[in-house]
Each structure stands twice: as C-alpha cells, then as structure tokens.
C-alpha cells in the first residue's frame, strides 16, 4: 500500500463531498428557478386573459390582424398535475 494512501483517500473523500454539495446546490437552484418561471408564466397568463378581449374587440373588423393576435397569444403549457387519488378502500363491504 502506498505511504500516501490515507492522504489520497481523505483527498478523494473531500473531493466527493464537495462535488455532492455542488450537485445539491445546483438542484436547489434549478427548483427555485423553475418556481420563479412558473410564477411569471401565471402572471403573464393573467395579463393575457385581460388583454385578449380588448384585442378581439379592437381587431374584430380586421381578420388578418386578429388571426395574427390569436396565433401570437396562444401559449402552450404542460398540464398541471392533479394530486394522486388515494387507492380505494380494501375494507369488505357489508351486504
């Protein structure tokens, strides 16, 4: 066994701990950024819901511009997940 085995092992452990800490921090940053993006998207959707009827009234007589607005204002989002339903009770029913 090399004479530096213990020192090398301790250095490797320290490096692993630092890497795991950085990974954990990056995951936390990702989660925080995702939450901020979702909040801004919700805010934008609120504004869009208020602006849409105004634009539809303004361009009611201009089908080309109205079609452009409709296309530009269409925002696709992933559906929000519904909470999981609890499994049905396995208690015997009395008949």
N, C-alpha and C positions, 0 to 999 in steps of 0.2 A: 504494500500500500504506500502511495507517495506520502512524503512528510507533510505536504500541504493539503492533504485530503480534508481535514476538518475545516481549514480556512476556505478551501474551494467549495465545500458543501455549504458552509454558512453564507458564502457569497451567492451561491445559487439559490438558496432559500430566500435571501434578501431580495434578489432579482425577481423571483417568482412572486413574492409578496407585493413588491412594487407594481409588477405587471397586473396582478389581480386587483389591486387598488385602483389603478388607472382604468381597467376594464369596468369596474363597478361604477366609477365616477362617470365614465362615458355613457353607460346605460342610464344613469340618473339624468345626465344632460339630455339624452335622447327623449326620455319620458317627459321631462319638463318642456322641451321644445315642441313635442307633439301636442301637449296640453295647450300650449300657447297658440299653436296653429289652429287647433280646434276652436278655441275661444274666438280668434279673429274670424274664422270662417262663419261661426254663428253670428257674429256682429255684422259681417258682410251680407249674410242671408237676410237679416232683419232689414238692413238698408235696401236690399234688392226688392223685398216684398213691399216696401213703401214706395219705391221708385217705379216699379213695374206698371201699376195702374196709371200713373202720371204719363209715362212714355206711351202706353197704349192709347190714351186719350189724345195726346199730342200728335201722334202719327197715325191716327185712325184713317185719315184720308190719303195716306202715303204707304201703300202696301209694301213697297220695296224697302223703305227705311224701317218699317215695323218688322219685316222679316229679319232684317239685319239685327235689330234690337233683340228680337226673340232668340236668334241664334247666339248673339254675344252674351246675353244674360242667362243663358242656360248653364247651370252649374251642376255637374255630376259629383255626387259624394257617395262614399260607401255607406250602405245602410247601417244604422245604429243597431248594435246587438241588443236583443231583448234578454232580460235576466232569465237564466235557466229555470224551467218549471221544476218543482220538486217531483220526484217519482211518485206514482200512485201508491197509495197505502196498500200494504200487503196483508192487512188485517182481514180475517174472514168475515164475510157479511152474514148477518143473521137473517134467515129466511123463514 
